Amino acid sequence: MVRVCPYCSNVDVEKLKEAVGEENVKTGCVGMCRAYKTESVGKIDGEVVIKQTEAEFIEACKK
C-alpha cells in the first residue's frame, strides 16, 4: 500500500496509480510536507520513503 499527499508529496497521483494500481494507492497527509520541499515523499507499507525524483519514488513503489 502506498500513501501520498496529492498536494505536497511531489508525486503525480495519476502516474502512481497507473504504475502500481489504483487499489494500492491512498491519498492523504503523510506528515512530511514541511521537511521536504523538492523531494518526492510518501509511505510505502507504512514506512516513510524519500526519493530525489518522482520517477525514483514510483520505481520504489513497484518493488
Rosetta blueprint (number, residue, H / E / L):
1 M L
2 V E
3 R E
4 V E
5 C L
6 P L
7 Y L
8 C L
9 S L
10 N L
11 V L
12 D L
13 V H
14 E H
15 K H
16 L H
17 K H
18 E H
19 A H
20 V H
21 G L
22 E H
23 E H
24 N H
25 V E
26 K E
27 T E
28 G L
29 C L
30 V L
31 G L
32 M L
33 C L
34 R L
35 A L
36 Y L
37 K L
38 T L
39 E L
40 S E
41 V E
42 G E
43 K E
44 I E
45 D L
46 G L
47 E E
48 V E
49 V E
50 I E
51 K E
52 Q L
53 T L
54 E H
55 A H
56 E H
57 F H
58 I H
59 E H
60 A H
61 C H
62 K H
63 K L
